[in-house]
Amino acid sequence: MAEKYLLDSNIFITPHRLYYPFDFAQGFWDQLEEKLKLDNVSVLDVVVSEVSKLEDELSTWIGDLEDFEALSVKAAPFVVNYGKVLTYVQDCGLYREEALRNWARGDIADPWLIAVAMDTGATIITEESSAGTGLSAKNKSRNAKLPDVANHFGVKCENLFYFMRQMKFKL
């Protein structure tokens, strides 16, 4: 069975801004568009919303994709898991209240990505890094990091280059 992937917003935003702008790396975007049509690659509706808010060339690109449908986070198992993720951030003792307030806004993709991956077994593809060993109850963080919370729930996170290698991108 093929590995499933859930793409974070920064998988679109970071390459667009730093590595693969449309004006000289159209091949990256053409390949990504093809991968988004596969059954084992998903993008959540909240991720599309985050990218669309930028109102730039990238938001136009994602809005113009054909044969692409974002995955809704409204399915009951996803909503139940979302509650579990927020409860963990609140109760684990590693994060300040500010971290919970940020993630609980509903339009932030990170907790939804974990919630959906918990249900589907997907690997989250993100450019976000773990806080590392700096997390502790004595040094609570203002920001919950996607890889750290995902790890607690047994959800695998990998970066864009992992995804590109697995999906056989050629640049």
C-alpha positions in Angstrom: 0.0 0.0 0.0 1.3 3.4 -1.0 2.3 5.8 1.8 -0.3 8.6 2.2 0.8 12.3 2.5 -0.9 15.4 4.0 0.8 18.6 2.8 1.2 21.5 5.2 0.8 25.2 4.0 4.6 25.8 4.1 5.1 23.0 1.5 3.6 25.6 -0.9 4.7 28.9 0.6 8.3 28.2 1.4 9.3 26.8 -2.1 7.3 29.7 -3.7 9.2 32.3 -1.7 12.7 30.7 -1.4 13.5 27.8 -3.7 11.1 27.4 -6.7 9.5 30.7 -7.8 7.2 30.3 -10.7 9.4 32.3 -13.1 12.2 29.8 -13.2 11.0 26.6 -11.6 7.7 25.9 -13.3 8.6 22.3 -13.6 8.3 21.9 -9.8 4.8 23.3 -9.8 3.7 21.2 -12.8 4.9 18.1 -11.0 3.3 19.1 -7.7 0.0 19.7 -9.5 0.1 16.2 -10.9 0.9 14.7 -7.5 -2.1 16.6 -6.0 -4.4 14.5 -8.2 -3.2 11.2 -6.7 -5.3 9.3 -4.2 -2.4 9.1 -1.6 -1.7 12.9 -1.6 -4.1 15.2 0.3 -4.4 18.9 1.1 -6.8 20.0 3.8 -9.3 22.8 3.1 -7.7 24.8 6.0 -4.3 24.5 4.2 -5.9 25.8 1.0 -7.4 28.7 3.0 -4.0 29.6 4.6 -2.4 29.7 1.1 -5.3 31.6 -0.4 -5.1 34.3 2.1 -1.7 35.4 0.7 -3.4 36.9 -2.4 -0.4 36.4 -4.6 0.7 34.3 -7.5 0.7 31.2 -5.3 -2.8 31.7 -4.1 -3.9 32.2 -7.7 -2.1 28.9 -8.7 -3.8 26.9 -5.9 -7.2 28.5 -6.7 -6.9 27.6 -10.4 -6.0 23.9 -10.0 -8.1 21.6 -12.1 -9.2 18.2 -11.0 -8.2 19.0 -7.4 -10.4 18.8 -4.3 -9.3 19.8 -0.9 -10.1 17.3 2.0 -12.6 18.7 4.4 -11.8 18.6 8.1 -15.4 18.3 9.0 -15.6 14.5 9.2 -16.5 13.3 12.7 -13.3 11.3 13.4 -11.2 14.4 12.4 -13.2 16.6 14.7 -12.8 14.2 17.6 -9.0 13.9 17.1 -8.8 17.7 16.8 -10.2 17.9 20.3 -7.6 15.4 21.5 -4.8 17.4 20.0 -5.9 20.6 21.6 -6.4 18.8 25.0 -2.8 17.6 24.7 -1.4 21.0 24.0 -3.4 22.3 27.0 -2.6 19.6 29.5 0.9 18.3 28.6 2.7 21.0 30.6 5.0 21.9 27.8 3.2 24.9 26.3 1.9 28.3 27.5 -1.7 29.2 27.2 -0.7 31.3 24.2 0.1 28.1 22.2 -3.3 26.7 22.9 -5.1 29.9 22.0 -3.2 30.1 18.6 -3.9 26.5 17.7 -7.6 26.6 18.9 -8.5 29.3 16.5 -9.9 26.7 14.1 -8.3 28.2 10.9 -4.8 27.1 11.8 -3.9 24.0 9.9 -1.4 22.3 12.3 -3.8 20.7 14.7 -6.1 19.6 11.9 -3.2 18.0 10.0 -2.4 15.9 13.1 -6.1 15.1 13.7 -6.5 13.9 10.1 -3.2 12.0 10.1 -4.2 10.2 13.3 -7.3 8.9 11.4 -5.8 8.2 8.0 -2.3 7.1 8.9 -0.8 9.7 6.6 2.6 11.2 6.8 2.5 15.0 7.3 4.8 16.8 4.9 6.0 20.1 6.5 9.0 22.4 6.6 8.4 23.1 10.3 11.1 21.8 12.6 10.9 20.3 16.0 11.6 22.4 19.0 14.1 19.7 19.9 15.2 19.1 23.5 14.3 22.6 24.6 10.7 21.6 25.5 10.2 21.2 29.2 7.7 22.0 31.9 10.2 24.5 33.4 10.6 26.2 30.0 7.1 26.2 28.5 6.9 27.3 24.9 4.7 30.0 23.4 4.4 27.9 20.2 3.4 24.3 19.7 5.5 22.8 16.9 3.7 20.5 14.5 6.4 17.8 14.6 6.5 17.7 18.4 2.8 17.3 18.9 2.5 14.9 16.0 5.2 12.7 17.5 3.2 12.5 20.7 0.3 11.0 18.7 2.6 8.7 16.7 2.2 10.7 13.5 5.1 10.8 11.2 6.4 14.1 9.8 8.8 14.5 6.9 10.1 17.5 4.8 9.5 18.5 1.3 12.6 16.8 -0.1 11.5 13.5 1.4 8.2 13.9 -0.4 9.9 14.9 -3.6 12.1 11.8 -3.5 9.2 9.5 -2.6 7.1 10.9 -5.4 10.0 10.9 -7.9 10.2 14.6 -8.7 12.8 15.5 -11.3 14.1 19.0 -11.5 
